[in-house]
Amino acid sequence: MKALRFRMNKEPSITAGLPGFAGVHVIVDAVVRRVDPKDPESPTRRILRVSVGGLAQPHESVAWVSRALKVGDQMTITVVETESLDAPRWRTDLSKIPEPPRRAARKSKPAARPRRKA
């Protein structure tokens, strides 16, 4: 099966893949956000992260890597064909997570009709 081999710096690589109908991803985030999002004068902080994870059927989220990055970190991602996969470090059953309450839809005003010229 196709899988992603991920290596960071000189650490051992991991081979992330899932059998059947599933998806695997590598996400690198570089985000700047306010320490207090409600205060426009709040100082900012930079977040650099990498995660290797996926979605398995029917409702399971899995992850092999989730860690902060620093300047100079090097990552290698290689697409491989293999039957030998590393087991995910974390598994989350998404069917057991309650859905957030839905907000009531706002009622919008009907669109104004264009006036006809006489």
TORKE-443550 format. One record per atom (N, C-alpha, C, O): residue number from 0; residue in three letters; x, y, z. Coordinates in nm, 2 decimals, decimal comma. Layout:
- num;residu;east;north;up
- NUM;ALA;X;Y;Z
...
# end
This chain:
- num;residu;east;north;up
- 0;MET;0,08;-0,12;0,00
- 0;MET;0,00;0,00;0,00
- 0;MET;0,09;0,12;0,00
- 0;MET;0,21;0,12;0,04
- 1;LYS;0,03;0,24;-0,04
- 1;LYS;0,10;0,36;-0,04
- 1;LYS;0,10;0,42;0,10
- 1;LYS;0,00;0,40;0,17
- 2;ALA;0,21;0,48;0,14
- 2;ALA;0,23;0,54;0,27
- 2;ALA;0,32;0,65;0,27
- 2;ALA;0,39;0,68;0,16
- 3;LEU;0,33;0,73;0,38
- 3;LEU;0,42;0,84;0,39
- 3;LEU;0,53;0,81;0,49
- 3;LEU;0,50;0,78;0,60
- 4;ARG;0,65;0,82;0,44
- 4;ARG;0,77;0,80;0,54
- 4;ARG;0,81;0,94;0,58
- 4;ARG;0,85;1,02;0,49
- 5;PHE;0,81;0,97;0,71
- 5;PHE;0,84;1,10;0,76
- 5;PHE;0,96;1,09;0,85
- 5;PHE;0,97;1,00;0,93
- 6;ARG;1,05;1,18;0,82
- 6;ARG;1,17;1,19;0,91
- 6;ARG;1,20;1,34;0,95
- 6;ARG;1,19;1,42;0,86
- 7;MET;1,23;1,36;1,07
- 7;MET;1,26;1,49;1,12
- 7;MET;1,40;1,49;1,18
- 7;MET;1,44;1,41;1,26
- 8;ASN;1,48;1,59;1,13
- 8;ASN;1,62;1,60;1,17
- 8;ASN;1,69;1,47;1,15
- 8;ASN;1,68;1,40;1,04
- 9;LYS;1,76;1,42;1,25
- 9;LYS;1,83;1,29;1,23
- 9;LYS;1,77;1,18;1,31
- 9;LYS;1,83;1,08;1,34
- 10;GLU;1,64;1,20;1,35
- 10;GLU;1,56;1,10;1,42
- 10;GLU;1,52;0,99;1,33
- 10;GLU;1,52;1,00;1,21
- 11;PRO;1,49;0,87;1,39
- 11;PRO;1,44;0,76;1,31
- 11;PRO;1,31;0,80;1,23
- 11;PRO;1,23;0,88;1,29
- 12;SER;1,30;0,75;1,11
- 12;SER;1,17;0,78;1,04
- 12;SER;1,06;0,70;1,09
- 12;SER;1,07;0,59;1,15
- 13;ILE;0,94;0,75;1,06
- 13;ILE;0,81;0,67;1,08
- 13;ILE;0,74;0,65;0,95
- 13;ILE;0,76;0,73;0,86
- 14;THR;0,67;0,54;0,93
- 14;THR;0,60;0,51;0,81
- 14;THR;0,45;0,52;0,85
- 14;THR;0,40;0,43;0,92
- 15;ALA;0,38;0,62;0,80
- 15;ALA;0,24;0,64;0,83
- 15;ALA;0,16;0,60;0,72
- 15;ALA;0,17;0,65;0,60
- 16;GLY;0,07;0,51;0,75
- 16;GLY;-0,03;0,46;0,64
- 16;GLY;-0,14;0,38;0,71
- 16;GLY;-0,13;0,34;0,83
- 17;LEU;-0,25;0,37;0,64
- 17;LEU;-0,37;0,30;0,70
- 17;LEU;-0,43;0,21;0,59
- 17;LEU;-0,43;0,25;0,47
- 18;PRO;-0,47;0,09;0,62
- 18;PRO;-0,53;0,00;0,52
- 18;PRO;-0,67;0,05;0,49
- 18;PRO;-0,74;0,12;0,57
- 19;GLY;-0,72;0,01;0,38
- 19;GLY;-0,86;0,03;0,34
- 19;GLY;-0,89;0,18;0,31
- 19;GLY;-0,80;0,25;0,26
- 20;PHE;-1,01;0,22;0,32
- 20;PHE;-1,05;0,36;0,29
- 20;PHE;-1,01;0,45;0,40
- 20;PHE;-1,08;0,45;0,51
- 21;ALA;-0,90;0,52;0,38
- 21;ALA;-0,85;0,61;0,49
- 21;ALA;-0,76;0,71;0,42
- 21;ALA;-0,73;0,70;0,30
- 22;GLY;-0,72;0,81;0,50
- 22;GLY;-0,64;0,92;0,45
- 22;GLY;-0,53;0,95;0,55
- 22;GLY;-0,55;0,95;0,67
- 23;VAL;-0,41;0,98;0,50
- 23;VAL;-0,30;1,02;0,59
- 23;VAL;-0,25;1,16;0,54
- 23;VAL;-0,25;1,19;0,42
- 24;HIS;-0,21;1,24;0,64
- 24;HIS;-0,16;1,37;0,60
- 24;HIS;-0,04;1,41;0,69
- 24;HIS;-0,02;1,36;0,80
- 25;VAL;0,04;1,51;0,63
- 25;VAL;0,14;1,58;0,71
- 25;VAL;0,10;1,73;0,70
- 25;VAL;0,08;1,78;0,59
- 26;ILE;0,09;1,79;0,81
- 26;ILE;0,05;1,93;0,82
- 26;ILE;0,16;2,01;0,89
- 26;ILE;0,20;1,97;1,00
- 27;VAL;0,20;2,12;0,83
- 27;VAL;0,30;2,21;0,89
- 27;VAL;0,23;2,34;0,91
- 27;VAL;0,18;2,40;0,81
- 28;ASP;0,22;2,38;1,04
- 28;ASP;0,15;2,51;1,07
- 28;ASP;0,25;2,62;1,11
- 28;ASP;0,34;2,59;1,18
- 29;ALA;0,23;2,73;1,05
- 29;ALA;0,31;2,85;1,09
- 29;ALA;0,20;2,96;1,11
- 29;ALA;0,16;3,02;1,02
- 30;VAL;0,17;2,98;1,24
- 30;VAL;0,06;3,07;1,28
- 30;VAL;0,10;3,18;1,37
- 30;VAL;0,19;3,16;1,45
- 31;VAL;0,05;3,30;1,34
- 31;VAL;0,07;3,41;1,44
- 31;VAL;-0,07;3,44;1,49
- 31;VAL;-0,16;3,47;1,42
- 32;ARG;-0,08;3,44;1,62
- 32;ARG;-0,21;3,48;1,69
- 32;ARG;-0,18;3,56;1,81
- 32;ARG;-0,07;3,56;1,87
- 33;ARG;-0,29;3,63;1,85
- 33;ARG;-0,28;3,71;1,97
- 33;ARG;-0,29;3,61;2,10
- 33;ARG;-0,36;3,51;2,10
- 34;VAL;-0,22;3,65;2,20
- 34;VAL;-0,23;3,58;2,33
- 34;VAL;-0,37;3,58;2,38
- 34;VAL;-0,42;3,48;2,42
- 35;ASP;-0,44;3,70;2,37
- 35;ASP;-0,58;3,71;2,41
- 35;ASP;-0,65;3,75;2,28
- 35;ASP;-0,65;3,87;2,25
- 36;PRO;-0,72;3,66;2,22
- 36;PRO;-0,79;3,70;2,09
- 36;PRO;-0,89;3,81;2,10
- 36;PRO;-0,92;3,87;2,00
- 37;LYS;-0,94;3,83;2,22
- 37;LYS;-1,05;3,94;2,24
- 37;LYS;-0,99;4,08;2,25
- 37;LYS;-1,06;4,18;2,25
- 38;ASP;-0,86;4,08;2,28
- 38;ASP;-0,79;4,21;2,30
- 38;ASP;-0,70;4,24;2,18
- 38;ASP;-0,60;4,18;2,16
- 39;PRO;-0,74;4,35;2,10
- 39;PRO;-0,66;4,38;1,98
- 39;PRO;-0,52;4,43;2,02
- 39;PRO;-0,43;4,44;1,93
- 40;GLU;-0,50;4,47;2,14
- 40;GLU;-0,36;4,52;2,18
- 40;GLU;-0,28;4,41;2,25
- 40;GLU;-0,16;4,43;2,28
- 41;SER;-0,33;4,29;2,26
- 41;SER;-0,26;4,18;2,32
- 41;SER;-0,14;4,14;2,24
- 41;SER;-0,14;4,15;2,11
- 42;PRO;-0,03;4,10;2,30
- 42;PRO;0,09;4,07;2,22
- 42;PRO;0,06;3,94;2,14
- 42;PRO;-0,03;3,86;2,17
- 43;THR;0,14;3,92;2,04
- 43;THR;0,13;3,81;1,95
- 43;THR;0,23;3,70;1,99
- 43;THR;0,33;3,73;2,05
- 44;ARG;0,20;3,58;1,95
- 44;ARG;0,29;3,47;1,96
- 44;ARG;0,29;3,39;1,83
- 44;ARG;0,19;3,38;1,76
- 45;ARG;0,40;3,33;1,80
- 45;ARG;0,42;3,25;1,68
- 45;ARG;0,42;3,10;1,72
- 45;ARG;0,48;3,06;1,81
- 46;ILE;0,34;3,03;1,64
- 46;ILE;0,33;2,89;1,67
- 46;ILE;0,38;2,81;1,54
- 46;ILE;0,32;2,83;1,43
- 47;LEU;0,47;2,73;1,56
- 47;LEU;0,52;2,64;1,45
- 47;LEU;0,51;2,50;1,49
- 47;LEU;0,56;2,46;1,60
- 48;ARG;0,43;2,42;1,42
- 48;ARG;0,41;2,28;1,45
- 48;ARG;0,40;2,19;1,33
- 48;ARG;0,38;2,24;1,22
- 49;VAL;0,43;2,07;1,35
- 49;VAL;0,41;1,97;1,25
- 49;VAL;0,33;1,85;1,31
- 49;VAL;0,35;1,81;1,42
- 50;SER;0,24;1,80;1,22
- 50;SER;0,17;1,68;1,27
- 50;SER;0,16;1,58;1,15
- 50;SER;0,14;1,62;1,04
- 51;VAL;0,17;1,45;1,19
- 51;VAL;0,14;1,35;1,09
- 51;VAL;0,03;1,27;1,14
- 51;VAL;0,03;1,21;1,25
- 52;GLY;-0,08;1,26;1,07
- 52;GLY;-0,20;1,20;1,12
- 52;GLY;-0,29;1,15;1,00
- 52;GLY;-0,24;1,14;0,89
- 53;GLY;-0,41;1,11;1,04
- 53;GLY;-0,50;1,06;0,94
- 53;GLY;-0,64;1,03;0,99
- 53;GLY;-0,66;1,04;1,11
- 54;LEU;-0,72;0,99;0,90
- 54;LEU;-0,86;0,95;0,93
- 54;LEU;-0,88;0,81;0,88
- 54;LEU;-0,86;0,78;0,76
- 55;ALA;-0,92;0,73;0,98
- 55;ALA;-0,95;0,59;0,94
- 55;ALA;-1,10;0,57;0,94
- 55;ALA;-1,17;0,65;1,00
- 56;GLN;-1,14;0,46;0,88
- 56;GLN;-1,29;0,44;0,88
- 56;GLN;-1,33;0,36;1,00
- 56;GLN;-1,25;0,28;1,05
- 57;PRO;-1,45;0,37;1,06
- 57;PRO;-1,54;0,47;1,01
- 57;PRO;-1,53;0,61;1,07
- 57;PRO;-1,56;0,70;1,00
- 58;HIS;-1,49;0,62;1,20
- 58;HIS;-1,49;0,75;1,26
- 58;HIS;-1,37;0,76;1,36
- 58;HIS;-1,39;0,78;1,48
- 59;GLU;-1,25;0,74;1,31
- 59;GLU;-1,13;0,74;1,40
- 59;GLU;-1,02;0,83;1,34
- 59;GLU;-0,99;0,83;1,23
- 60;SER;-0,97;0,92;1,43
- 60;SER;-0,86;1,00;1,40
- 60;SER;-0,74;0,94;1,46
- 60;SER;-0,74;0,90;1,58
- 61;VAL;-0,63;0,94;1,39
- 61;VAL;-0,50;0,88;1,43
- 61;VAL;-0,39;0,98;1,41
- 61;VAL;-0,40;1,07;1,33
- 62;ALA;-0,28;0,96;1,49
- 62;ALA;-0,17;1,05;1,48
- 62;ALA;-0,04;0,98;1,52
- 62;ALA;-0,04;0,89;1,61
- 63;TRP;0,06;1,01;1,44
- 63;TRP;0,20;0,95;1,47
- 63;TRP;0,29;1,05;1,53
- 63;TRP;0,37;1,02;1,62
- 64;VAL;0,28;1,18;1,48
- 64;VAL;0,37;1,29;1,53
- 64;VAL;0,28;1,41;1,55
- 64;VAL;0,19;1,44;1,48
- 65;SER;0,31;1,48;1,66
- 65;SER;0,26;1,61;1,69
- 65;SER;0,36;1,69;1,77
- 65;SER;0,37;1,66;1,89
- 66;ARG;0,43;1,78;1,71
- 66;ARG;0,53;1,85;1,79
- 66;ARG;0,56;1,99;1,74
- 66;ARG;0,53;2,03;1,63
- 67;ALA;0,62;2,07;1,83
- 67;ALA;0,66;2,20;1,79
- 67;ALA;0,79;2,20;1,70
- 67;ALA;0,87;2,11;1,70
- 68;LEU;0,80;2,30;1,62
- 68;LEU;0,92;2,32;1,53
- 68;LEU;1,00;2,44;1,58
- 68;LEU;0,95;2,53;1,65
- 69;LYS;1,13;2,43;1,54
- 69;LYS;1,21;2,55;1,57
- 69;LYS;1,30;2,57;1,44
- 69;LYS;1,31;2,49;1,36
- 70;VAL;1,36;2,69;1,44
- 70;VAL;1,44;2,73;1,32
- 70;VAL;1,55;2,62;1,31
- 70;VAL;1,62;2,59;1,40
- 71;GLY;1,56;2,58;1,18
- 71;GLY;1,67;2,48;1,15
- 71;GLY;1,62;2,34;1,14
- 71;GLY;1,69;2,25;1,09
- 72;ASP;1,50;2,31;1,19
- 72;ASP;1,44;2,18;1,18
- 72;ASP;1,43;2,14;1,03
- 72;ASP;1,39;2,22;0,95
- 73;GLN;1,46;2,02;1,00
- 73;GLN;1,45;1,97;0,86
- 73;GLN;1,36;1,84;0,86
- 73;GLN;1,37;1,75;0,95
- 74;MET;1,27;1,84;0,77
- 74;MET;1,17;1,73;0,75
- 74;MET;1,18;1,68;0,61
- 74;MET;1,20;1,75;0,52
- 75;THR;1,17;1,54;0,61
- 75;THR;1,17;1,48;0,48
- 75;THR;1,04;1,39;0,47
- 75;THR;1,02;1,31;0,57
- 76;ILE;0,97;1,40;0,36
- 76;ILE;0,85;1,32;0,34
- 76;ILE;0,87;1,25;0,21
- 76;ILE;0,90;1,31;0,11
- 77;THR;0,86;1,11;0,22
- 77;THR;0,88;1,03;0,10
- 77;THR;0,75;0,94;0,08
- 77;THR;0,71;0,88;0,18
- 78;VAL;0,70;0,94;-0,04
- 78;VAL;0,59;0,85;-0,07
- 78;VAL;0,65;0,71;-0,10
- 78;VAL;0,74;0,70;-0,18
- 79;VAL;0,60;0,61;-0,02
- 79;VAL;0,66;0,47;-0,04
- 79;VAL;0,55;0,37;-0,06
- 79;VAL;0,43;0,40;-0,03
- 80;GLU;0,59;0,26;-0,12
- 80;GLU;0,50;0,14;-0,14
- 80;GLU;0,55;0,04;-0,04
- 80;GLU;0,66;0,00;-0,05
- 81;THR;0,46;0,00;0,06
- 81;THR;0,51;-0,09;0,17
- 81;THR;0,39;-0,16;0,23
- 81;THR;0,28;-0,12;0,22
- 82;GLU;0,42;-0,27;0,29
- 82;GLU;0,32;-0,34;0,37
- 82;GLU;0,35;-0,33;0,52
- 82;GLU;0,28;-0,37;0,61
- 83;SER;0,47;-0,27;0,55
- 83;SER;0,51;-0,25;0,69
- 83;SER;0,49;-0,11;0,74
- 83;SER;0,55;-0,01;0,69
- 84;LEU;0,39;-0,09;0,83
- 84;LEU;0,35;0,04;0,88
- 84;LEU;0,38;0,05;1,03
- 84;LEU;0,37;-0,04;1,10
- 85;ASP;0,41;0,18;1,07
- 85;ASP;0,42;0,20;1,21
- 85;ASP;0,28;0,23;1,27
- 85;ASP;0,20;0,29;1,21
- 86;ALA;0,26;0,17;1,39
- 86;ALA;0,13;0,20;1,45
- 86;ALA;0,12;0,34;1,50
- 86;ALA;0,22;0,40;1,54
- 87;PRO;0,00;0,40;1,49
- 87;PRO;-0,02;0,54;1,53
- 87;PRO;0,01;0,54;1,69
- 87;PRO;-0,02;0,45;1,76
- 88;ARG;0,06;0,66;1,73
- 88;ARG;0,08;0,68;1,88
- 88;ARG;-0,05;0,71;1,95
- 88;ARG;-0,07;0,68;2,06
- 89;TRP;-0,14;0,78;1,88
- 89;TRP;-0,27;0,82;1,94
- 89;TRP;-0,39;0,78;1,85
- 89;TRP;-0,38;0,78;1,73
- 90;ARG;-0,50;0,75;1,91
- 90;ARG;-0,62;0,71;1,84
- 90;ARG;-0,74;0,78;1,91
- 90;ARG;-0,74;0,78;2,03
- 91;THR;-0,83;0,85;1,84
- 91;THR;-0,94;0,91;1,89
- 91;THR;-1,07;0,86;1,82
- 91;THR;-1,08;0,87;1,70
- 92;ASP;-1,16;0,81;1,90
- 92;ASP;-1,29;0,77;1,84
- 92;ASP;-1,38;0,89;1,82
- 92;ASP;-1,43;0,94;1,92
- 93;LEU;-1,39;0,94;1,70
- 93;LEU;-1,47;1,06;1,68
- 93;LEU;-1,62;1,05;1,70
- 93;LEU;-1,69;1,15;1,73
- 94;SER;-1,67;0,92;1,70
- 94;SER;-1,81;0,90;1,72
- 94;SER;-1,85;0,93;1,87
- 94;SER;-1,97;0,95;1,90
- 95;LYS;-1,75;0,93;1,96
- 95;LYS;-1,78;0,95;2,10
- 95;LYS;-1,76;1,10;2,14
- 95;LYS;-1,79;1,13;2,26
- 96;ILE;-1,72;1,18;2,05
- 96;ILE;-1,71;1,32;2,08
- 96;ILE;-1,84;1,39;2,06
- 96;ILE;-1,89;1,39;1,94
- 97;PRO;-1,90;1,46;2,16
- 97;PRO;-2,03;1,52;2,13
- 97;PRO;-2,02;1,64;2,03
- 97;PRO;-1,92;1,71;2,03
- 98;GLU;-2,12;1,65;1,95
- 98;GLU;-2,12;1,76;1,86
- 98;GLU;-2,15;1,89;1,94
- 98;GLU;-2,23;1,89;2,03
- 99;PRO;-2,08;2,00;1,89
- 99;PRO;-2,11;2,13;1,96
- 99;PRO;-2,25;2,17;1,93
- 99;PRO;-2,31;2,14;1,83
- 100;PRO;-2,31;2,25;2,02
- 100;PRO;-2,45;2,30;2,00
- 100;PRO;-2,45;2,39;1,87
- 100;PRO;-2,36;2,47;1,85
- 101;ARG;-2,56;2,37;1,80
- 101;ARG;-2,57;2,45;1,67
- 101;ARG;-2,63;2,59;1,71
- 101;ARG;-2,72;2,60;1,79
- 102;ARG;-2,58;2,69;1,64
- 102;ARG;-2,64;2,82;1,66
- 102;ARG;-2,76;2,83;1,57
- 102;ARG;-2,76;2,78;1,46
- 103;ALA;-2,86;2,90;1,62
- 103;ALA;-2,98;2,93;1,54
- 103;ALA;-2,94;3,01;1,41
- 103;ALA;-2,86;3,10;1,42
- 104;ALA;-3,00;2,97;1,30
- 104;ALA;-2,97;3,05;1,18
- 104;ALA;-3,03;3,19;1,19
- 104;ALA;-3,14;3,21;1,24
- 105;ARG;-2,95;3,29;1,14
- 105;ARG;-3,00;3,42;1,14
- 105;ARG;-3,10;3,44;1,03
- 105;ARG;-3,08;3,39;0,92
- 106;LYS;-3,20;3,51;1,06
- 106;LYS;-3,30;3,54;0,96
- 106;LYS;-3,25;3,67;0,88
- 106;LYS;-3,22;3,77;0,94
- 107;SER;-3,25;3,65;0,75
- 107;SER;-3,20;3,77;0,67
- 107;SER;-3,32;3,84;0,61
- 107;SER;-3,43;3,78;0,59
- 108;LYS;-3,30;3,96;0,58
- 108;LYS;-3,41;4,04;0,52
- 108;LYS;-3,42;4,00;0,38
- 108;LYS;-3,32;3,96;0,31
- 109;PRO;-3,54;3,99;0,32
- 109;PRO;-3,55;3,96;0,18
- 109;PRO;-3,48;4,06;0,10
- 109;PRO;-3,48;4,18;0,13
- 110;ALA;-3,43;4,02;-0,01
- 110;ALA;-3,36;4,11;-0,10
- 110;ALA;-3,46;4,20;-0,16
- 110;ALA;-3,57;4,17;-0,20
- 111;ALA;-3,42;4,33;-0,18
- 111;ALA;-3,51;4,43;-0,24
- 111;ALA;-3,52;4,40;-0,39
- 111;ALA;-3,43;4,36;-0,45
- 112;ARG;-3,65;4,41;-0,43
- 112;ARG;-3,67;4,39;-0,57
- 112;ARG;-3,64;4,51;-0,65
- 112;ARG;-3,67;4,63;-0,61
- 113;PRO;-3,58;4,49;-0,77
- 113;PRO;-3,55;4,61;-0,85
- 113;PRO;-3,68;4,68;-0,90
- 113;PRO;-3,78;4,61;-0,93
- 114;ARG;-3,68;4,81;-0,90
- 114;ARG;-3,80;4,88;-0,95
- 114;ARG;-3,80;4,88;-1,10
- 114;ARG;-3,70;4,89;-1,17
- 115;ARG;-3,92;4,87;-1,15
- 115;ARG;-3,94;4,87;-1,30
- 115;ARG;-3,95;5,01;-1,34
- 115;ARG;-4,01;5,10;-1,28
- 116;LYS;-3,89;5,03;-1,46
- 116;LYS;-3,90;5,17;-1,52
- 116;LYS;-4,03;5,18;-1,59
- 116;LYS;-4,08;5,09;-1,66
- 117;ALA;-4,09;5,29;-1,57
- 117;ALA;-4,22;5,31;-1,64
- 117;ALA;-4,21;5,35;-1,78
- 117;ALA;-4,32;5,37;-1,85
# end
